[in-house]
Amino acid sequence: VVSTQSTGVENMALQNIQARVRMVTGYLFAQLINWARGKSGSLLVLSSANVDEALVGYLTKYDCSSGDLNPIGSICKKDLNSFVAHSKEVFGFPSIDSFLTAVPTAELEPISEAYTQ
């Protein structure tokens, strides 16, 4: 949890830890799910960074940019949103509207009077 009393450096360090914990948790579940089902092996972890984030450097090393496979790793945000909008029309998934209209956020810092996402 990010403290409201932390310095900028502390705040960034805590946000980076939170981002990395997401990936560690993904690998934890990938290894344990088959075990919990009485099967052997482990699953692959998908990462979710797109090419725009990689080119700009907007990522934390070992966070959502890390994984076994990155299905959207070479797609820019504009093309990805166009594809999702097209999929909404073709497959008729109304829930995709929330994805298309969502405000981009890393969701790493709590919303406060001083910070909104």
N, C-alpha and C positions, 0 to 999 in steps of 0.2 A: 504494500500500500504506500502510495506516495504521500509524504508528509507535507502539510501546507506550510510548515516552518522551515523546510529545507532550502539550501542554496540551489542555484541553477545546476551546478555540477552534481550535487547529490541527487537532485530531481532527475537529471538525465541518466545517471547511473542506475537509479531505481527503475526507471522506465525500461532501460535496456535489459535489466534482469527479468522484469516481467515478460518482455517479449521473448527472451530466451527460454523461460520456464514453459511457455506455450509449446515450444518445439520439443523440449525434453519430455513434457507430458504426452505429446503426440507419439514419440518413440516408446514411452512406457506402455501406453495402450496398445501400440502396434505389436509389442512383444507379448503382452499379457492376454490379449483377447483370445487367441487360439488356445492358449493354455487353459483359460477359464472354460472353454468349450470342449476341453479334452482332446485337442488336436495338437499336432506338432508344427514347428515353424513359427514365423512371424509375418506380419503384414508390412506392406510398403507405406511410407509416409509421404503424402502429397504436400508440396510447398505451394504457396499462393502469391509469390511476388511476380509482378509483371515487368515487362521490359522497361517501361518508363521509370519505375522505381530503381531498377538496376542502373540505368544510364545516368540518372540524377544522383544516385548514391543515397537514396532515401530508404535505408534499410539498416537493420541491426545485424551484425554478423552472427550467424547461428540462430536466427529467428525464423520468420515465415519465409525467408529467402532460402532456407536450408531444407532439405528433404531428399527423398529418394527419386521422386519424379516431380517435375514442375510443368503441369499441362498448359499453363498460361504464361510461362517464362519468356516466350518470344513474341508475345502479343501486346500491343500498346493498349492503353486504357480506352481510347476512342474506338478502336476496332472491337475490343472486348464488349463494350457497351452496345455497339451496333449489333453484334452477334446475339447478345442476350435479348435485346429488343426484338430482333427477328425471331428468336426462339419462342419468345412470349406469344407472338402472333401465330406462329406455325403450330405450336403445341398447346396453346390456350391456357397457360399457367398464369392466373391473375396475381399470384404471390410474387412474381418477378417484378411487379411495379415497385415494391418496397426496395428492391435492390437498385433499380434504375434511378430512383429519386433520393436515395440515401446520401447524406452529407458525408464526404470522406473524413475518416478519423482513424487514428491509430488505436484509440481507446486505451491509452496507457496512463492517463492522468484523470483523476476524478474531476467532475464538473464542479466549479465553485464560482463565486462572484468574480474572481480575478481570471478564471479560465473557463472558456466554453469550447466545446469540440465542434 
